[in-house]
Every structure is written in structure tokens, then in C-alpha cells.
Amino acid sequence: MLFLLVVPAVVVAQQAEAGRIAFEQFTLPNGLRVIYSEDRSTPVVSVDVWYQVGSRNERAGRSGFAHLFEHMMFQGSAHVKKAEHFQLVQRAGGSLNGSTQEDRTNYFETIPSNRLNLALWLEADRMRSLAITQENFENQRETVKEERRLGVDNRPYAAAFSDGLAWPYDSTGCFAYAHTVIGSMDDLNAAKLPDVQPSCDASSTRTSPAFPATPPPRRCAVTGGSGRAASGARCTTRRPTSTRPCASTGCRTTGAPIHRRSSSSI
């Protein structure tokens, strides 16, 4: 399921003290769930899009692909050039990023409220027409590999922490949570462009991604229930074998319940 969360950048103090934030939620005909919270205390708005796809959707030998696909989402689309997503938001006085965890991937923009239309348009365009090219793939694979070198391989105790989160899970029965979000260097080296396609397909298995404007069908996603790609060919929605949480696959864990907090972001 895909979530679009539109919230103010600052929460009213009275609401924070009470521990409650007023919001509205509804589901569009195309399957997009919208959670909306209005706060006029500041002229700023945040758009946060969540895909319920993460490293748990990966299969053995293809670890790190959810995070790699997160990087691909910033490499351009039909009407947005490579790296232009960042430029447009920052020129408007906003900030943006994305992150990947085991159970979800999210992308967000915080921007002056009078430019809300820009954030929505950018998200809609890459939903329907992401530029999945060999050049973008090679560039971002090397970027992710360097991120692993800096953040894990060459950082004292970093591997112990990241591997420790996966240690309680049985890799033979629950690969979904028995590997790290960043993935292994061997799997990243072995990755090929067609391997990225299932990551895109997995994003569309639980919903029909679209924004309030309901953009036309995109390649690699089932949109509006039509099941057809932008080119007119039927989309494929292959899913890795390990797509369900460990709680539903019966994998073994040891010790007390674990609150998983690891994440990767660009």
C-alpha cells in the first residue's frame, strides 16, 4: 500500500502537549491512501510518500536492491531531468530526502506552502515515468557501494550494529529480516539492470500508485486497475519469494522483541 502524508512542518504546541494531532484520511479511487493534517502556524508544508516495500521484499543473492531503487528514484523522469528533483525543491526554499527500512521506503519534501503543487507534481512524475536506464543504474550502484564503504565497512563497530539487527533471525526460513538494508557488496557487484525491475514491480503489488491528480499509467506499475504499461504492453508484477514479514512466515527469533530502527537514506 502506498501512503501520501501531507503535514505541516511544525506541530501546534497545544496539540503536542495533549499528544494528539488532528488529521483526516481517505483513499482515492486509484488506491492511494492520503493522510492530511492542517496547521497554519507556519507557511510550510511537508509531503511524505510511503511505499510499503523495503528490504524484506528482497531475495537471497539480491540484497540491497530496495535501497538501490530508492537512489534510482532521484535520477529523473519524463519531465524532470537527472538531479533536477533536488534543484527544483531547493531553489524553492525546501529540503528533501528519502530513506529505506525493512518494511517501507519513503520520500519527502518540506517546502513553502505556496509551492505544494511543485512537491506533488514531482512525486507524481516519478511515479509514472521513472528513468530506469543503464547509465542511471551504474551510477547509483557505485554510489550505494561507496555509501556502504563509508558507513559500514570503514566505520568502527558499524558492521557489528547492522549485522546485530539481523542476527536473531533464521536466514534459511526468514531471509526477509535476516540481512541488512544496505545489502552485501557481493550482491551489489552482481546486480544488473533487469534486477532492478522487480523492486519497481513490488512497489505496485499492493496498490495502484498515483497522486490526487491521477496521472496516466506508468511503466512497471499497475495504475487505475488497467494493468497496462505506458507503452500499452501489460505490466509485470513479479514478487520476490520472501515478501512477508517474519511474523507471518514463522521464522525463529531469540531473546526479547526487537524494535527495528535501522535505515538507509541518500
Rosetta silent file (secondary structure, phi, psi, omega in degrees, C-alpha in Angstrom):
SEQUENCE: MLFLLVVPAVVVAQQAEAGRIAFEQFTLPNGLRVIYSEDRSTPVVSVDVWYQVGSRNERAGRSGFAHLFEHMMFQGSAHVKKAEHFQLVQRAGGSLNGSTQEDRTNYFETIPSNRLNLALWLEADRMRSLAITQENFENQRETVKEERRLGVDNRPYAAAFSDGLAWPYDSTGCFAYAHTVIGSMDDLNAAKLPDVQPSCDASSTRTSPAFPATPPPRRCAVTGGSGRAASGARCTTRRPTSTRPCASTGCRTTGAPIHRRSSSSI
SCORE:     score description
SCORE:     0.000 S_00000001
   1 L     0.000  141.880 -179.705    0.000    0.000    0.000 S_00000001
   2 E  -105.778  135.634  179.736    1.203    3.498   -0.831 S_00000001
   3 E  -116.269  139.356  168.556    0.718    6.388    1.548 S_00000001
   4 E  -116.355  115.853 -178.720    0.798   10.115    0.822 S_00000001
   5 E  -111.220  120.897  177.729    1.219   12.097    4.012 S_00000001
   6 E  -114.941  112.799 -176.038    0.780   15.890    3.879 S_00000001
   7 E  -138.010  158.102  175.174    1.599   17.548    7.199 S_00000001
   8 E   -73.083  158.453 -179.116    2.827   20.924    8.483 S_00000001
   9 L   -75.975  -25.578 -178.483    6.470   21.294    9.398 S_00000001
  10 L  -124.891  132.120  179.633    5.682   22.485   12.936 S_00000001
  11 L   -90.179  137.830  178.480    3.041   20.987   15.218 S_00000001
  12 L   -57.610  135.874 -174.839    0.926   23.320   17.331 S_00000001
  13 H   -58.520  -40.252 -178.561    2.244   23.324   20.900 S_00000001
  14 H   -63.632  -38.782  178.695   -1.142   22.621   22.425 S_00000001
  15 H   -66.917  -40.283 -179.805   -1.599   19.561   20.241 S_00000001
  16 H   -63.881  -40.341  179.689    1.865   18.268   21.080 S_00000001
  17 H   -65.081  -37.887 -179.310    1.212   18.632   24.784 S_00000001
  18 H   -77.557  -13.703 -179.147   -2.047   16.753   24.502 S_00000001
  19 L    75.003   19.034 -178.808   -0.364   14.055   22.441 S_00000001
  20 L  -131.533  138.039  176.176   -2.958   14.312   19.707 S_00000001
  21 L  -123.749  121.009 -179.782   -2.714   15.656   16.165 S_00000001
  22 L   -70.129  136.077  178.862   -5.922   16.225   14.249 S_00000001
  23 L  -153.138  162.399  173.824   -5.921   14.683   10.777 S_00000001
  24 E  -120.756  148.484  176.418   -8.162   13.473    8.007 S_00000001
  25 E  -141.750  146.772  178.944   -7.631   10.384    5.897 S_00000001
  26 E  -158.025  163.614  179.815   -9.234    8.977    2.796 S_00000001
  27 E  -117.322  127.931  179.268   -8.456    6.612   -0.055 S_00000001
  28 L   -76.483  159.310  179.680   -8.593    7.724   -3.668 S_00000001
  29 L   -56.136  -26.933 -179.442  -10.218    5.515   -6.327 S_00000001
  30 L   -83.727    1.908  175.728   -6.746    4.597   -7.621 S_00000001
  31 L   101.158   -9.020 -179.097   -5.783    3.099   -4.240 S_00000001
  32 L   -73.926  123.833  176.890   -3.634    5.912   -2.860 S_00000001
  33 E   -90.387  128.338 -176.984   -4.247    6.444    0.845 S_00000001
  34 E  -114.710  128.070  173.097   -3.995   10.102    1.874 S_00000001
  35 E  -115.358  122.300 -170.375   -3.414   11.313    5.441 S_00000001
  36 E  -126.550  126.972  177.877   -3.877   15.060    5.750 S_00000001
  37 L  -132.589  124.062 -175.183   -3.147   17.291    8.747 S_00000001
  38 L  -104.337  133.168  177.047   -3.533   21.066    8.570 S_00000001
  39 L  -147.122  111.984 -175.897   -1.618   23.519   10.753 S_00000001
  40 L   -93.070   16.665 -179.505   -1.482   27.185    9.737 S_00000001
  41 L   -71.026  -23.851  176.506    1.027   28.219   12.401 S_00000001
  42 L  -138.588  149.594 -178.535    3.802   28.314    9.798 S_00000001
  43 L   -85.114   49.625 -176.831    3.736   28.791    5.999 S_00000001
  44 E  -132.016  147.386  178.741    5.473   25.457    5.402 S_00000001
  45 E  -135.956  148.158  175.812    4.184   22.084    4.232 S_00000001
  46 E  -120.259  135.054  173.991    5.673   18.582    4.140 S_00000001
  47 E  -114.630  123.826 -175.588    4.791   15.880    1.648 S_00000001
  48 E  -130.073  112.284 -177.600    5.858   12.369    2.679 S_00000001
  49 E  -103.646  125.091 -178.810    5.185    9.432    0.352 S_00000001
  50 E  -113.483  128.688  169.208    5.489    5.926    1.799 S_00000001
  51 E  -106.049  130.877  179.866    5.726    2.725   -0.230 S_00000001
  52 L   -83.624   58.881  176.716    5.230   -0.433    1.810 S_00000001
  53 L  -138.665  129.303  179.755    8.211   -2.060    0.150 S_00000001
  54 L  -148.874 -158.508 -176.269   11.616   -2.464    1.797 S_00000001
  55 H   -65.586  -19.342  178.324   14.497   -4.867    2.234 S_00000001
  56 H   -68.735  -14.791  177.534   12.123   -7.587    3.425 S_00000001
  57 H   -85.301   -3.317 -178.169   10.909   -7.886   -0.174 S_00000001
  58 L   -82.403  162.289  176.516   14.365   -8.913   -1.369 S_00000001
  59 L  -118.115  164.664 -178.675   15.529  -12.461   -2.044 S_00000001
  60 L   -57.277  135.803 -177.587   18.816  -14.194   -1.345 S_00000001
  61 L    87.389   -5.353 -179.704   21.561  -13.017   -3.675 S_00000001
  62 L  -133.310   40.738  179.709   19.754   -9.741   -4.339 S_00000001
  63 L   -76.152  152.516  178.499   20.167   -7.857   -1.079 S_00000001
  64 L    86.284    0.698 -174.047   20.377   -4.065   -1.038 S_00000001
  65 H   -75.314  -32.026  177.909   18.080   -3.618   -4.026 S_00000001
  66 H   -62.743  -42.736  178.088   15.329   -1.725   -2.174 S_00000001
  67 H   -68.025  -39.191  177.313   17.878    0.865   -1.082 S_00000001
  68 H   -61.674  -40.390  179.849   19.398    0.943   -4.572 S_00000001
  69 H   -67.577  -31.997  174.812   15.958    1.599   -6.038 S_00000001
  70 H   -56.918  -44.617  178.052   15.494    4.472   -3.581 S_00000001
  71 H   -62.644  -39.365 -179.223   18.540    6.096   -5.169 S_00000001
  72 H   -61.907  -26.358 -177.453   17.146    5.463   -8.655 S_00000001
  73 L   -68.426   -8.905  179.028   14.049    7.458   -7.734 S_00000001
  74 L  -108.508   13.629 -174.321   16.097   10.672   -7.827 S_00000001
  75 L  -100.958   15.917  174.254   17.608   10.081  -11.279 S_00000001
  76 L   107.370  162.776  179.787   14.952   11.753  -13.361 S_00000001
  77 E  -151.570 -167.540 -171.914   11.621   11.043  -15.025 S_00000001
  78 L   -56.576  -39.965 -175.545    9.662   12.070  -18.102 S_00000001
  79 L  -117.266    8.168 -179.301    9.552   15.787  -17.246 S_00000001
  80 E  -128.172  122.407 -178.532   12.330   16.044  -14.656 S_00000001
  81 L   -73.043  167.217  177.162   15.982   15.825  -15.646 S_00000001
  82 L   -55.282  127.746  179.081   18.625   13.904  -13.723 S_00000001
  83 L    71.271   -1.939 -177.406   19.231   15.575  -10.316 S_00000001
  84 H   -73.092  -23.636  176.655   16.628   18.246  -11.140 S_00000001
  85 H   -55.765  -47.623  177.988   14.299   16.995   -8.385 S_00000001
  86 H   -62.536  -46.589 -175.174   16.791   18.320   -5.824 S_00000001
  87 H   -61.344  -44.382 -177.165   17.375   21.544   -7.711 S_00000001
  88 H   -65.647  -41.690  179.848   13.711   22.442   -8.062 S_00000001
  89 H   -68.921  -44.678 -177.621   12.902   21.840   -4.406 S_00000001
  90 H   -68.996  -34.847  176.606   15.983   23.619   -3.074 S_00000001
  91 H   -66.637  -26.283  177.529   15.505   26.626   -5.350 S_00000001
  92 L   -84.728    2.613  179.110   12.003   26.950   -3.927 S_00000001
  93 L    88.163   19.501 -177.451   13.487   27.102   -0.425 S_00000001
  94 L  -110.441  179.967  175.986   12.734   23.493    0.519 S_00000001
  95 E  -134.234  161.417 -175.811   14.534   20.342    1.579 S_00000001
  96 E  -159.815  162.431  175.444   14.061   16.709    0.616 S_00000001
  97 E  -174.832 -175.027  174.781   15.379   13.181    1.059 S_00000001
  98 E  -150.141  164.568  178.162   14.369    9.552    1.140 S_00000001
  99 E  -151.805  155.487  179.903   15.036    6.536    3.327 S_00000001
 100 E  -126.170  133.293  172.064   14.754    2.762    3.209 S_00000001
 101 L  -128.686 -173.693 -177.242   13.952    0.373    6.026 S_00000001
 102 L   -62.851  -39.088 -170.668   12.933   -3.250    6.228 S_00000001
 103 L  -107.561   -5.732 -176.739    9.213   -2.636    5.761 S_00000001
 104 L  -162.215  161.590  171.129    8.953    0.587    3.791 S_00000001
 105 E  -128.825  136.828  179.654   10.612    3.211    1.628 S_00000001
 106 E  -132.561  155.627  178.791    9.686    6.888    1.906 S_00000001
 107 E  -136.341  135.299 -175.462   10.372   10.113    0.048 S_00000001
 108 E  -141.580  153.743  171.396    9.636   13.573    1.417 S_00000001
 109 E  -132.361  135.483  169.726    9.786   17.256    0.639 S_00000001
 110 E  -115.074  122.616 -165.413    9.436   20.145    3.108 S_00000001
 111 E  -150.621  154.696  174.415    8.684   23.279    1.158 S_00000001
 112 E   -52.655  138.683 -171.266    6.964   26.703    1.425 S_00000001
 113 H   -60.418  -25.780  179.278    3.235   26.063    1.414 S_00000001
 114 H   -75.488   -3.968  176.378    2.666   28.104   -1.734 S_00000001
 115 H  -113.326   21.305  176.670    4.799   25.537   -3.605 S_00000001
 116 H   -54.468  -37.733 -179.485    2.862   22.460   -2.518 S_00000001
 117 H   -59.672  -33.935  179.117    1.932   21.939   -6.147 S_00000001
 118 H   -64.883  -47.192 -179.508    5.625   21.524   -7.026 S_00000001
 119 H   -61.498  -43.348  179.897    6.153   18.739   -4.491 S_00000001
 120 H   -65.475  -40.616  179.982    3.034   16.885   -5.625 S_00000001
 121 H   -64.952  -42.406  179.241    3.955   17.236   -9.273 S_00000001
 122 H   -62.319  -44.249  179.435    7.486   15.935   -8.727 S_00000001
 123 H   -65.762  -40.834 -179.529    6.265   12.886   -6.844 S_00000001
 124 H   -64.485  -39.057 -175.926    3.585   12.179   -9.434 S_00000001
 125 H   -67.923  -40.258  179.550    6.004   12.410  -12.342 S_00000001
 126 H   -78.022  -19.358  172.345    8.483    9.905  -10.968 S_00000001
 127 H   -64.666  -41.329 -171.745    5.641    7.579  -10.009 S_00000001
 128 H   -93.373  -17.210 -170.204    4.502    7.341  -13.601 S_00000001
 129 H  -152.562   46.445 -179.010    7.725    7.642  -15.613 S_00000001
 130 E   -61.665  138.635 -178.542   10.886    6.887  -13.641 S_00000001
 131 L   -85.564   90.287  177.968   14.031    6.861  -15.792 S_00000001
 132 L   -95.506   90.753 -177.730   15.381    3.327  -15.266 S_00000001
 133 L  -119.027  162.905  179.381   18.384    3.385  -17.602 S_00000001
 134 H   -62.102  -40.327 -179.956   21.705    1.572  -17.702 S_00000001
 135 H   -62.705  -47.054  179.417   23.572    4.833  -17.093 S_00000001
 136 H   -64.673  -39.487 -179.724   21.499    5.715  -14.040 S_00000001
 137 H   -62.658  -49.355 -178.668   21.743    2.190  -12.712 S_00000001
 138 H   -61.633  -43.225 -178.904   25.545    2.007  -12.974 S_00000001
 139 H   -62.177  -45.738 -176.266   25.967    5.437  -11.413 S_00000001
 140 H   -77.423  -27.990  173.687   23.718    4.744   -8.445 S_00000001
 141 H   -63.148  -42.793  177.817   25.078    1.249   -7.854 S_00000001
 142 H   -66.297  -34.753  177.565   28.538    2.750   -7.411 S_00000001
 143 H   -64.081  -44.401  179.325   27.040    5.420   -5.137 S_00000001
 144 H   -65.988  -39.069  177.728   25.443    2.791   -2.897 S_00000001
 145 H   -61.994  -41.422  177.756   28.669    0.772   -2.805 S_00000001
 146 H   -67.377  -35.924  176.230   30.558    3.855   -1.685 S_00000001
 147 H   -61.834  -39.542  177.347   27.889    4.532    0.933 S_00000001
 148 H   -66.131  -42.123  179.240   28.450    1.038    2.293 S_00000001
 149 H   -59.788  -46.135 -176.482   32.228    1.550    2.378 S_00000001
 150 H   -73.633  -39.962 -172.385   31.896    4.840    4.261 S_00000001
 151 H   -91.913  -20.078 -175.936   29.021    3.939    6.539 S_00000001
 152 H  -125.918  -63.050 -170.672   29.668    0.271    7.307 S_00000001
 153 H   -63.840  -37.171 -175.612   32.907   -1.302    6.082 S_00000001
 154 L  -107.610   16.498  178.019   35.249    1.518    7.138 S_00000001
 155 L  -113.035  123.045 -177.796   33.392    2.688   10.253 S_00000001
 156 L   -54.578  131.574  174.689   34.381    1.100   13.570 S_00000001
 157 L    68.088   -1.031 -178.218   31.668   -1.169   15.018 S_00000001
 158 H   -64.730  -42.253 -179.782   29.176   -0.223   12.286 S_00000001
 159 H   -64.968  -36.672  178.892   29.044   -3.750   10.889 S_00000001
 160 H   -62.149  -38.520  179.600   28.514   -5.171   14.375 S_00000001
 161 H   -69.839  -49.928 -176.598   25.487   -2.931   14.811 S_00000001
 162 H   -67.614  -42.468  178.187   23.913   -3.551   11.402 S_00000001
 163 H   -68.650  -29.553  179.728   24.601   -7.281   11.435 S_00000001
 164 H   -65.473  -29.845  177.772   23.362   -7.470   15.008 S_00000001
 165 H   -68.134  -29.829 -179.249   19.901   -6.337   13.910 S_00000001
 166 H   -92.330  -16.729 -173.814   19.696   -9.281   11.526 S_00000001
 167 L   -57.122  -40.052 -176.092   21.385  -11.830   13.787 S_00000001
 168 L   -67.449  -10.974 -173.816   18.291  -13.023   15.713 S_00000001
 169 L   -98.949  143.956 -179.835   16.570  -14.170   12.509 S_00000001
 170 L   -80.732  113.173 -174.557   16.994  -17.533   10.814 S_00000001
 171 L   -68.087  -24.804 -179.266   18.288  -16.817    7.309 S_00000001
 172 L   -76.541  -30.439 -178.241   17.103  -20.167    5.935 S_00000001
 173 L  -108.841  -12.511 -177.924   13.482  -19.633    6.951 S_00000001
 174 L  -149.393   68.161  179.237   13.207  -15.854    7.072 S_00000001
 175 H   -62.194  -25.484 -175.788   15.617  -14.142    4.718 S_00000001
 176 H   -49.425  -43.487 -177.703   13.322  -11.109    4.786 S_00000001
 177 H  -113.817    5.231 -176.677   14.773   -9.855    8.082 S_00000001
 178 L   -95.405   15.582  176.563   17.974  -11.902    8.240 S_00000001
 179 L  -140.344  164.472 -174.813   20.004   -9.496    6.105 S_00000001
 180 L   -82.973  156.853  178.625   20.909   -5.812    6.276 S_00000001
 181 L   -64.894  -40.352 -177.262   19.125   -2.999    4.469 S_00000001
 182 L   -67.873  -24.972  179.022   22.314   -1.790    2.803 S_00000001
 183 L    82.531  173.633 -178.959   22.941   -5.278    1.382 S_00000001
 184 L   -93.649  153.323  178.757   26.196   -7.086    0.711 S_00000001
 185 H   -65.080  -35.509  178.843   28.946   -5.852   -1.568 S_00000001
 186 H   -62.589  -43.046 -179.869   28.895   -9.145   -3.485 S_00000001
 187 H   -66.963  -39.311  178.472   25.190   -8.767   -4.266 S_00000001
 188 H   -65.520  -39.682  178.179   25.632   -5.149   -5.346 S_00000001
 189 H   -64.525  -33.966 -177.315   28.552   -6.115   -7.610 S_00000001
 190 H   -84.337   -8.222 -175.390   26.475   -8.871   -9.190 S_00000001
 191 L   -65.968  144.564  175.969   23.422   -6.656   -9.762 S_00000001
 192 L  -128.819  162.052 -176.633   22.235   -5.982  -13.293 S_00000001
 193 H   -54.206  -45.253  179.328   19.696   -3.534  -14.680 S_00000001
 194 H   -61.227  -22.121  179.774   16.905   -6.142  -15.126 S_00000001
 195 H   -68.332  -22.907 -178.635   17.312   -6.993  -11.425 S_00000001
 196 H   -75.079  -26.727 -176.096   16.017   -3.544  -10.502 S_00000001
 197 H   -56.953  -43.841  178.524   12.688   -4.124  -12.258 S_00000001
 198 H   -59.836  -30.203  177.237   11.252   -6.434   -9.540 S_00000001
 199 H   -64.192  -38.805  176.535   11.884   -3.680   -6.979 S_00000001
 200 H   -69.396  -41.249  179.718    9.710   -1.391   -9.062 S_00000001
 201 H   -63.137  -40.313 -178.469    7.129   -4.135   -9.547 S_00000001
 202 H   -62.472  -29.317  179.901    6.993   -4.866   -5.821 S_00000001
 203 L   -67.211  -18.793 -174.488    6.088   -1.236   -5.206 S_00000001
 204 L  -110.877    9.316 -176.527    2.906   -1.716   -7.213 S_00000001
 205 L   -80.321  -21.968 -176.433    1.679   -5.075   -5.915 S_00000001
 206 L  -106.190   -5.026 -175.504   -0.368   -3.656   -3.037 S_00000001
 207 L  -159.993  172.771  171.444   -1.738   -0.514   -4.644 S_00000001
 208 L  -109.620   96.560 -172.128   -2.144    1.474   -7.816 S_00000001
 209 L   -60.537  130.799  175.111    0.353    4.328   -7.282 S_00000001
 210 L  -170.444  159.254  176.264   -0.970    7.753   -8.162 S_00000001
 211 L  -100.899  175.518 -177.695   -1.324   11.245   -6.769 S_00000001
 212 L   -50.939  -30.353 -179.618   -4.550   13.197   -6.352 S_00000001
 213 L   -75.389   -9.325 -178.462   -4.317   14.274   -9.987 S_00000001
 214 L    52.134   77.741 -178.760   -4.313   10.586  -11.003 S_00000001
 215 L   -67.874  165.193  177.764   -1.527   10.598  -13.608 S_00000001
 216 L   -61.758  164.809  179.216   -1.607    8.301  -16.647 S_00000001
 217 L   -57.332  145.218  178.448   -0.353    4.717  -16.230 S_00000001
 218 L  -109.162  161.582  173.649    3.389    4.433  -15.776 S_00000001
 219 L   -64.641  144.565  174.763    5.762    1.771  -16.934 S_00000001
 220 L    68.722   11.369  177.363    6.265   -1.078  -14.472 S_00000001
 221 L  -136.310  140.650  173.696    3.227   -0.148  -12.363 S_00000001
 222 L   -82.789  117.398 -174.059   -0.397   -1.202  -12.429 S_00000001
 223 L  -121.017  132.674  175.427   -2.311    2.073  -12.423 S_00000001
 224 L    62.193   18.750  177.296   -6.013    2.667  -12.075 S_00000001
 225 L    77.635    3.007 -177.393   -6.702   -1.054  -12.327 S_00000001
 226 L   -76.554  -31.381 -179.543   -5.902   -1.104  -16.054 S_00000001
 227 L    70.202   19.472 -178.606   -2.861   -3.336  -15.639 S_00000001
 228 E  -121.242  145.662 -179.549   -1.215   -1.800  -18.675 S_00000001
 229 L   -81.156  171.133 -178.583    2.089   -0.025  -19.056 S_00000001
 230 L   -60.793  -31.445 -178.806    2.603    3.370  -20.649 S_00000001
 231 L   -78.383   -9.261 -178.485    3.681    1.676  -23.867 S_00000001
 232 L   101.962  -15.354  178.097    0.463   -0.322  -23.997 S_00000001
 233 L   -79.310  150.088 -178.926    2.097   -3.630  -23.053 S_00000001
 234 E   -68.757  136.092  179.955    0.813   -5.432  -19.993 S_00000001
 235 L   -72.718  153.973  171.495    2.840   -4.725  -16.887 S_00000001
 236 L  -104.870  143.696  179.318    4.556   -7.459  -14.961 S_00000001
 237 L  -129.761   58.468  178.857    4.265   -7.553  -11.209 S_00000001
 238 L   -65.267  143.348  178.224    6.788  -10.189  -10.213 S_00000001
 239 L  -124.990  136.402  175.214    7.275  -10.539   -6.478 S_00000001
 240 L   -59.470  159.421 -178.622   10.291  -11.976   -4.687 S_00000001
 241 L   -69.038  -31.219 -178.616    9.688  -15.164   -2.771 S_00000001
 242 L   -99.954   83.532 -176.319   10.431  -13.539    0.583 S_00000001
 243 L  -114.831  -12.959 -175.401    7.819  -10.818    0.748 S_00000001
 244 L   -98.591  150.095  177.489    6.027  -11.450    4.025 S_00000001
 245 L   -61.535  157.718 -179.103    7.149  -10.312    7.479 S_00000001
 246 H   -60.429  -30.602 -178.353    8.746  -12.890    9.712 S_00000001
 247 H   -59.491  -29.067 -177.924    5.717  -12.821   11.972 S_00000001
 248 H   -99.407   -5.981  178.905    3.695  -14.438    9.207 S_00000001
 249 H  -107.130   -5.271  174.771    6.361  -16.861    7.962 S_00000001
 250 L    75.705   25.658  179.700    7.191  -18.387   11.309 S_00000001
 251 L   -72.576  159.741 -174.169   10.888  -17.611   11.312 S_00000001
 252 L   -92.106  138.398  173.306   12.779  -18.070   14.516 S_00000001
 253 L  -128.286  161.964  179.557   13.952  -15.252   16.732 S_00000001
 254 L  -126.566  150.333  175.413   15.788  -15.254   20.018 S_00000001
 255 L    79.958 -165.056 -176.747   15.565  -13.031   23.067 S_00000001
 256 L   -73.936  160.971  177.065   13.190  -10.151   23.716 S_00000001
 257 L   -55.383  142.336 -176.775   11.177   -8.449   20.948 S_00000001
 258 L  -106.290  131.204  173.550   13.332   -6.184   18.819 S_00000001
 259 L   -93.022  107.981 -173.168   12.333   -2.664   17.831 S_00000001
 260 L   -81.693  123.416 -176.214   13.879   -2.310   14.395 S_00000001
 261 L  -127.317    3.323 -177.199   15.249    1.160   13.786 S_00000001
 262 L   -71.220  149.875  177.743   17.891    0.696   11.116 S_00000001
 263 L  -159.143  161.226  172.128   17.533    2.660    7.921 S_00000001
 264 E  -126.444  142.464  177.687   19.452    3.882    4.921 S_00000001
 265 E  -140.430  157.945 -177.622   18.967    7.226    3.287 S_00000001
 266 L   -75.834    0.000    0.000   20.524    9.017    0.417 S_00000001
